[in-house]
């Protein structure tokens, strides 16, 4: 069974839908998040009976915390299938390790066995198994037909609608694929059909036509002392400034003085923190130092780069770029304006 045939990409834009995190794909819900180095995408039914999840962890991301997502599987191009404890627990006899074998997914008369389910008491409190994105059970989910999850006795554990799961699953695969690519994970041959179809269906991001580069203001000849102190605190010691292209100046707060964008891709720490300490595999911390704050307490962004732009009303804003996992659904194409208290 070829994944591209299931999705009928030539006739429908189903996989190119831009679903915002938390939006309902008919009966299925999509959630995606990037936090503390973890990129996590989940498809779930509102009944919480069953969910599908993929994830990636970037240990080099700013603020990365390996314990934040402890217990979540991060196998590249793998998918965790979770079955609610309220459905699965009654099949376990209580002896030995909490594990459950013989669960199957029924779609259009076909039965697709799930690998053995194990109780994950660390992160979800549900019963989980991990499959390759190229497995037959994933392709069965993707058919978009009504489903029956059957227990070891072949009795129905739950019935689930198929409406919306095709689009929801594609959105989550797209999200995790971008994260795995950012970490340099190779694409296994067994998933090339599926992931290739999802990639081909992604619409090209379009930036607002009314945005142009903002007037540039010269940077100070000497780094302001308050910024120097901030860099020393972050690096816990010395630091070194690199390529000038990682720094730019304009007036976003409207006081006539230069405001500074500093991408940590151009700052090398030489203290307790070493190297590009605030950059991950693709994205870095980016600081906005405002003159109205005396360059103290910078606004923090995350991205591969950021620049000052102006709209057709002459307002200065910031436009950032980043990996698809950081900027799902072209969310980074929205300019950020300073409202006097924060970037919005």
PALOTI-57293 format. One record per residue (C-alpha): residue number from 0; x, y, z; residue in one letter. Coordinates in nm, 3 decimals. Each point is the difference from the previous one (the first is absolute). Layout:
<atom NUM <X Y Z> "A">
...
***
This chain:
<atom 0 <0.000 0.000 0.000> "X">
<atom 1 <0.153 0.333 -0.106> "X">
<atom 2 <-0.057 0.297 0.229> "X">
<atom 3 <-0.030 0.246 -0.289> "X">
<atom 4 <-0.298 -0.192 -0.135> "X">
<atom 5 <-0.180 0.027 0.332> "X">
<atom 6 <0.021 0.377 0.004> "X">
<atom 7 <-0.103 0.070 -0.362> "X">
<atom 8 <0.221 0.308 -0.006> "X">
<atom 9 <-0.079 0.090 -0.359> "X">
<atom 10 <-0.368 0.062 0.075> "X">
<atom 11 <-0.008 0.144 0.348> "X">
<atom 12 <0.192 0.245 0.216> "X">
<atom 13 <-0.062 -0.202 0.311> "X">
<atom 14 <0.362 -0.022 0.109> "X">
<atom 15 <0.071 0.363 -0.076> "X">
<atom 16 <-0.247 0.121 0.261> "X">
<atom 17 <0.165 0.235 0.249> "X">
<atom 18 <-0.137 -0.121 0.331> "X">
<atom 19 <0.092 0.216 0.296> "X">
<atom 20 <0.105 -0.176 0.321> "X">
<atom 21 <-0.314 -0.100 0.185> "X">
<atom 22 <-0.222 0.030 -0.309> "X">
<atom 23 <-0.250 -0.277 -0.065> "X">
<atom 24 <0.050 -0.202 -0.317> "X">
<atom 25 <-0.369 -0.099 0.008> "X">
<atom 26 <-0.002 -0.279 0.261> "X">
<atom 27 <0.376 -0.004 0.059> "X">
<atom 28 <0.207 0.256 0.183> "X">
<atom 29 <0.352 0.111 -0.093> "X">
<atom 30 <0.243 0.139 0.256> "X">
<atom 31 <0.359 0.099 -0.065> "X">
<atom 32 <0.249 0.169 0.227> "X">
<atom 33 <0.367 0.095 0.014> "X">
<atom 34 <0.122 0.044 0.357> "X">
<atom 35 <0.326 -0.061 0.186> "X">
<atom 36 <0.152 -0.174 -0.301> "X">
<atom 37 <-0.299 -0.231 -0.053> "X">
<atom 38 <-0.210 0.003 -0.319> "X">
<atom 39 <-0.315 -0.201 0.068> "X">
<atom 40 <-0.289 -0.059 -0.238> "X">
<atom 41 <-0.314 -0.185 0.105> "X">
<atom 42 <-0.321 -0.109 -0.170> "X">
<atom 43 <-0.277 -0.096 0.241> "X">
<atom 44 <-0.371 -0.062 0.007> "X">
<atom 45 <-0.207 0.212 0.242> "X">
<atom 46 <-0.102 -0.320 0.177> "X">
<atom 47 <0.368 -0.049 0.099> "X">
<atom 48 <-0.042 -0.367 -0.093> "X">
<atom 49 <0.294 0.000 -0.241> "X">
<atom 50 <0.278 0.235 -0.104> "X">
<atom 51 <0.295 0.003 -0.240> "X">
<atom 52 <0.321 0.188 0.078> "X">
<atom 53 <0.340 0.075 -0.149> "X">
<atom 54 <0.280 0.196 0.164> "X">
<atom 55 <0.358 0.122 -0.028> "X">
<atom 56 <0.243 0.133 0.258> "X">
<atom 57 <0.278 0.245 -0.082> "X">
<atom 58 <0.253 -0.002 0.286> "X">
<atom 59 <0.168 0.310 -0.143> "X">
<atom 60 <-0.313 0.216 -0.002> "X">
<atom 61 <0.000 0.301 0.235> "X">
<atom 62 <-0.141 -0.110 0.334> "X">
<atom 63 <-0.004 -0.367 -0.102> "X">
<atom 64 <-0.116 -0.223 0.284> "X">
<atom 65 <0.020 -0.377 -0.058> "X">
<atom 66 <-0.231 -0.064 0.296> "X">
<atom 67 <-0.279 0.223 -0.130> "X">
<atom 68 <-0.126 -0.271 -0.237> "X">
<atom 69 <0.135 -0.299 0.190> "X">
<atom 70 <-0.174 -0.316 -0.111> "X">
<atom 71 <-0.098 0.136 -0.342> "X">
<atom 72 <0.135 -0.200 -0.293> "X">
<atom 73 <0.215 0.200 -0.242> "X">
<atom 74 <0.086 -0.268 -0.258> "X">
<atom 75 <0.036 0.183 -0.334> "X">
<atom 76 <-0.283 -0.089 -0.236> "X">
<atom 77 <-0.171 -0.203 0.269> "X">
<atom 78 <-0.351 0.046 0.135> "X">
<atom 79 <-0.122 -0.079 0.349> "X">
<atom 80 <-0.350 -0.146 0.021> "X">
<atom 81 <-0.164 0.064 0.335> "X">
<atom 82 <-0.309 -0.181 0.129> "X">
<atom 83 <-0.178 0.137 0.305> "X">
<atom 84 <0.056 -0.188 0.324> "X">
<atom 85 <-0.376 -0.014 0.054> "X">
<atom 86 <-0.025 -0.219 -0.313> "X">
<atom 87 <0.313 -0.215 0.028> "X">
<atom 88 <0.044 -0.067 0.372> "X">
<atom 89 <-0.286 -0.251 0.021> "X">
<atom 90 <0.187 -0.236 -0.233> "X">
<atom 91 <0.308 -0.020 0.222> "X">
<atom 92 <-0.007 -0.275 0.257> "X">
<atom 93 <0.223 0.190 0.242> "X">
<atom 94 <0.285 -0.250 -0.020> "X">
<atom 95 <0.348 0.113 -0.096> "X">
<atom 96 <0.077 0.303 -0.212> "X">
<atom 97 <-0.307 0.200 -0.107> "X">
<atom 98 <-0.012 -0.103 -0.367> "X">
<atom 99 <-0.278 -0.083 -0.242> "X">
<atom 100 <0.029 -0.207 -0.317> "X">
<atom 101 <-0.258 -0.074 -0.268> "X">
<atom 102 <-0.161 0.343 -0.046> "X">
<atom 103 <-0.105 0.062 -0.361> "X">
<atom 104 <-0.138 0.286 -0.205> "X">
<atom 105 <-0.286 -0.085 -0.232> "X">
<atom 106 <-0.048 0.220 -0.306> "X">
<atom 107 <-0.226 -0.095 -0.293> "X">
<atom 108 <0.000 -0.363 0.103> "X">
<atom 109 <0.378 -0.022 0.027> "X">
<atom 110 <0.170 -0.077 0.329> "X">
<atom 111 <0.330 0.174 0.077> "X">
<atom 112 <0.184 -0.127 0.310> "X">
<atom 113 <0.161 0.249 0.235> "X">
<atom 114 <0.335 -0.087 0.156> "X">
<atom 115 <-0.015 -0.094 0.367> "X">
<atom 116 <-0.129 0.289 0.210> "X">
<atom 117 <0.181 0.099 0.319> "X">
<atom 118 <-0.131 0.216 0.280> "X">
<atom 119 <0.191 0.329 0.004> "X">
<atom 120 <-0.025 0.117 0.360> "X">
<atom 121 <0.262 0.269 -0.055> "X">
<atom 122 <-0.153 0.238 -0.254> "X">
<atom 123 <-0.352 -0.096 -0.103> "X">
<atom 124 <-0.147 -0.264 0.234> "X">
<atom 125 <-0.132 -0.165 -0.319> "X">
<atom 126 <0.097 -0.317 -0.186> "X">
<atom 127 <0.242 0.060 -0.285> "X">
<atom 128 <0.179 -0.166 -0.288> "X">
<atom 129 <0.233 0.151 -0.260> "X">
<atom 130 <-0.024 -0.070 -0.373> "X">
<atom 131 <0.179 0.125 -0.309> "X">
<atom 132 <-0.181 0.263 -0.204> "X">
<atom 133 <0.023 -0.248 -0.286> "X">
<atom 134 <-0.187 -0.276 0.185> "X">
<atom 135 <-0.330 -0.139 -0.121> "X">
<atom 136 <-0.182 0.115 0.313> "X">
<atom 137 <0.097 0.365 -0.070> "X">
<atom 138 <-0.122 -0.036 -0.357> "X">
<atom 139 <-0.322 -0.143 0.137> "X">
<atom 140 <-0.051 0.305 0.224> "X">
<atom 141 <0.066 0.222 -0.302> "X">
<atom 142 <-0.284 -0.148 -0.205> "X">
<atom 143 <-0.246 0.229 0.176> "X">
<atom 144 <-0.257 -0.272 0.053> "X">
<atom 145 <-0.190 -0.086 0.316> "X">
<atom 146 <0.200 -0.227 0.228> "X">
<atom 147 <-0.046 -0.258 0.272> "X">
<atom 148 <0.275 -0.067 0.252> "X">
<atom 149 <-0.030 -0.362 0.112> "X">
<atom 150 <0.144 -0.161 0.310> "X">
<atom 151 <0.182 -0.334 0.029> "X">
<atom 152 <-0.339 -0.174 0.010> "X">
<atom 153 <-0.094 0.174 -0.329> "X">
<atom 154 <-0.276 0.184 0.181> "X">
<atom 155 <-0.032 0.373 -0.069> "X">
<atom 156 <0.196 0.222 0.236> "X">
<atom 157 <-0.124 0.318 -0.168> "X">
<atom 158 <-0.139 0.127 -0.330> "X">
<atom 159 <0.150 0.311 -0.156> "X">
<atom 160 <-0.107 0.215 -0.296> "X">
<atom 161 <0.237 0.038 -0.291> "X">
<atom 162 <-0.111 0.348 -0.102> "X">
<atom 163 <0.291 0.242 0.028> "X">
<atom 164 <0.273 -0.242 0.104> "X">
<atom 165 <0.171 0.008 -0.342> "X">
<atom 166 <0.056 0.375 0.015> "X">
<atom 167 <0.087 -0.004 0.370> "X">
<atom 168 <0.256 -0.279 -0.040> "X">
<atom 169 <0.161 0.173 -0.296> "X">
<atom 170 <0.031 0.326 0.194> "X">
<atom 171 <0.177 -0.172 0.288> "X">
<atom 172 <0.231 -0.195 -0.233> "X">
<atom 173 <0.093 0.323 -0.175> "X">
<atom 174 <0.077 0.165 0.335> "X">
<atom 175 <0.222 -0.284 0.127> "X">
<atom 176 <0.167 -0.052 -0.338> "X">
<atom 177 <0.126 0.358 0.015> "X">
<atom 178 <0.138 -0.059 0.350> "X">
<atom 179 <0.171 -0.325 -0.103> "X">
<atom 180 <0.149 0.168 -0.307> "X">
<atom 181 <0.134 0.276 0.224> "X">
<atom 182 <0.181 -0.264 0.205> "X">
<atom 183 <0.144 -0.163 -0.312> "X">
<atom 184 <-0.197 -0.325 0.034> "X">
<atom 185 <0.011 -0.205 -0.323> "X">
<atom 186 <-0.325 -0.092 -0.171> "X">
<atom 187 <-0.046 -0.380 0.014> "X">
<atom 188 <-0.093 -0.156 -0.337> "X">
<atom 189 <-0.306 -0.159 0.161> "X">
<atom 190 <-0.162 0.340 0.061> "X">
<atom 191 <0.099 0.176 -0.323> "X">
<atom 192 <-0.349 -0.034 -0.154> "X">
<atom 193 <-0.177 0.140 0.303> "X">
<atom 194 <0.236 0.285 0.083> "X">
<atom 195 <0.058 0.085 -0.365> "X">
<atom 196 <-0.375 0.037 -0.049> "X">
<atom 197 <-0.032 0.223 0.306> "X">
<atom 198 <0.293 0.218 -0.108> "X">
<atom 199 <-0.138 0.037 -0.351> "X">
<atom 200 <-0.336 0.114 0.134> "X">
<atom 201 <0.144 0.283 0.210> "X">
<atom 202 <-0.092 0.345 -0.135> "X">
<atom 203 <0.284 0.243 -0.060> "X">
<atom 204 <0.009 0.266 0.273> "X">
<atom 205 <-0.084 0.348 -0.120> "X">
<atom 206 <0.123 0.310 0.172> "X">
<atom 207 <-0.222 0.305 0.013> "X">
<atom 208 <0.069 0.207 -0.309> "X">
<atom 209 <-0.025 0.333 0.186> "X">
<atom 210 <0.312 -0.063 0.212> "X">
<atom 211 <0.336 0.153 -0.092> "X">
<atom 212 <0.336 0.035 0.172> "X">
<atom 213 <-0.008 0.263 0.272> "X">
<atom 214 <0.232 0.302 -0.005> "X">
<atom 215 <0.328 -0.104 0.155> "X">
<atom 216 <0.153 0.196 0.286> "X">
<atom 217 <0.374 -0.030 0.076> "X">
<atom 218 <0.094 -0.220 0.291> "X">
<atom 219 <0.199 0.154 0.287> "X">
<atom 220 <0.378 0.003 -0.056> "X">
<atom 221 <0.035 -0.161 0.343> "X">
<atom 222 <-0.239 -0.255 0.144> "X">
<atom 223 <-0.202 0.173 0.273> "X">
<atom 224 <0.122 -0.108 0.347> "X">
<atom 225 <-0.343 -0.133 0.099> "X">
<atom 226 <0.006 -0.236 -0.301> "X">
<atom 227 <0.355 -0.105 0.083> "X">
<atom 228 <-0.111 -0.090 0.352> "X">
<atom 229 <-0.296 -0.195 -0.135> "X">
<atom 230 <0.223 -0.201 -0.235> "X">
<atom 231 <0.240 -0.076 0.285> "X">
<atom 232 <-0.284 -0.126 0.219> "X">
<atom 233 <-0.137 -0.221 -0.278> "X">
<atom 234 <0.340 -0.148 -0.085> "X">
<atom 235 <0.101 -0.016 0.366> "X">
<atom 236 <0.326 0.164 -0.094> "X">
<atom 237 <0.160 0.122 -0.320> "X">
<atom 238 <-0.149 0.025 -0.347> "X">
<atom 239 <0.101 0.094 -0.353> "X">
<atom 240 <-0.197 0.182 -0.269> "X">
<atom 241 <-0.001 -0.163 -0.344> "X">
<atom 242 <-0.144 0.087 -0.341> "X">
<atom 243 <-0.157 0.345 -0.027> "X">
<atom 244 <-0.293 -0.143 -0.201> "X">
<atom 245 <-0.143 -0.135 0.326> "X">
<atom 246 <-0.055 0.353 0.134> "X">
<atom 247 <-0.222 0.278 -0.130> "X">
<atom 248 <-0.138 0.332 0.113> "X">
<atom 249 <-0.325 0.192 -0.057> "X">
<atom 250 <-0.258 0.191 0.203> "X">
<atom 251 <-0.289 -0.226 0.098> "X">
<atom 252 <-0.099 0.180 0.321> "X">
<atom 253 <-0.031 0.340 -0.170> "X">
<atom 254 <0.233 0.209 0.214> "X">
<atom 255 <0.241 0.087 -0.280> "X">
<atom 256 <0.281 -0.208 0.151> "X">
<atom 257 <0.145 -0.324 -0.134> "X">
<atom 258 <-0.148 -0.328 0.122> "X">
<atom 259 <0.218 -0.308 -0.046> "X">
<atom 260 <-0.082 -0.351 -0.122> "X">
<atom 261 <0.268 -0.249 0.104> "X">
<atom 262 <-0.004 -0.360 -0.123> "X">
<atom 263 <0.194 -0.235 0.227> "X">
<atom 264 <0.129 -0.172 -0.315> "X">
<atom 265 <0.252 0.285 0.003> "X">
<atom 266 <0.098 -0.020 0.368> "X">
<atom 267 <0.250 -0.261 0.120> "X">
<atom 268 <0.007 -0.068 0.371> "X">
<atom 269 <0.344 -0.047 0.159> "X">
<atom 270 <-0.105 -0.034 0.363> "X">
<atom 271 <-0.167 -0.288 0.180> "X">
<atom 272 <-0.232 -0.008 -0.298> "X">
<atom 273 <0.200 -0.082 -0.314> "X">
<atom 274 <-0.042 0.054 -0.372> "X">
<atom 275 <-0.339 0.082 -0.150> "X">
<atom 276 <-0.161 -0.077 0.332> "X">
<atom 277 <-0.339 0.144 -0.085> "X">
<atom 278 <-0.049 -0.163 -0.340> "X">
<atom 279 <-0.152 -0.334 -0.085> "X">
<atom 280 <0.043 -0.197 -0.319> "X">
<atom 281 <-0.165 0.274 -0.207> "X">
<atom 282 <-0.157 0.266 0.225> "X">
<atom 283 <0.167 0.243 0.238> "X">
<atom 284 <-0.107 0.242 0.268> "X">
<atom 285 <-0.039 0.350 -0.143> "X">
<atom 286 <-0.005 0.301 0.233> "X">
<atom 287 <-0.159 0.339 -0.060> "X">
<atom 288 <0.173 0.273 0.202> "X">
<atom 289 <-0.223 0.308 0.025> "X">
<atom 290 <0.135 0.350 0.049> "X">
<atom 291 <-0.308 0.095 0.205> "X">
<atom 292 <0.111 -0.263 0.253> "X">
<atom 293 <0.358 0.119 -0.003> "X">
<atom 294 <0.079 -0.331 -0.178> "X">
<atom 295 <-0.079 -0.196 0.315> "X">
<atom 296 <-0.236 -0.298 0.024> "X">
<atom 297 <-0.009 -0.094 -0.370> "X">
<atom 298 <-0.300 -0.158 -0.169> "X">
<atom 299 <0.084 -0.360 -0.089> "X">
<atom 300 <-0.095 -0.169 -0.327> "X">
<atom 301 <0.089 -0.337 -0.149> "X">
<atom 302 <0.078 -0.056 -0.368> "X">
<atom 303 <0.264 -0.050 -0.264> "X">
<atom 304 <0.010 0.375 -0.062> "X">
<atom 305 <-0.202 0.317 0.045> "X">
<atom 306 <-0.002 0.340 -0.168> "X">
<atom 307 <-0.159 0.340 0.029> "X">
<atom 308 <-0.274 0.070 -0.257> "X">
<atom 309 <-0.255 0.274 -0.069> "X">
<atom 310 <-0.359 -0.035 -0.115> "X">
<atom 311 <-0.187 0.222 -0.245> "X">
<atom 312 <-0.087 0.235 0.286> "X">
<atom 313 <0.368 0.055 0.082> "X">
<atom 314 <-0.011 -0.194 0.327> "X">
<atom 315 <0.318 -0.183 0.096> "X">
<atom 316 <-0.040 -0.366 0.099> "X">
<atom 317 <0.204 -0.318 0.030> "X">
<atom 318 <-0.037 -0.293 -0.236> "X">
<atom 319 <0.166 -0.322 0.105> "X">
<atom 320 <0.073 -0.327 -0.175> "X">
<atom 321 <0.046 -0.348 0.139> "X">
<atom 322 <-0.042 -0.368 -0.065> "X">
<atom 323 <-0.344 -0.136 -0.085> "X">
<atom 324 <-0.031 -0.155 0.344> "X">
<atom 325 <0.051 0.341 0.160> "X">
<atom 326 <-0.220 0.182 -0.251> "X">
<atom 327 <-0.287 -0.236 -0.087> "X">
<atom 328 <-0.258 0.119 -0.250> "X">
<atom 329 <0.214 0.303 -0.105> "X">
<atom 330 <-0.051 0.154 0.345> "X">
<atom 331 <0.336 0.179 -0.025> "X">
<atom 332 <-0.128 0.201 -0.297> "X">
<atom 333 <-0.187 0.228 0.240> "X">
<atom 334 <0.195 0.318 0.082> "X">
<atom 335 <0.053 0.076 0.369> "X">
<atom 336 <-0.066 0.359 0.113> "X">
<atom 337 <0.110 0.168 0.322> "X">
<atom 338 <-0.305 0.122 0.196> "X">
<atom 339 <0.194 0.170 0.277> "X">
<atom 340 <0.010 -0.309 0.222> "X">
<atom 341 <0.056 -0.302 -0.221> "X">
<atom 342 <0.031 -0.129 -0.355> "X">
<atom 343 <-0.334 -0.094 -0.151> "X">
***
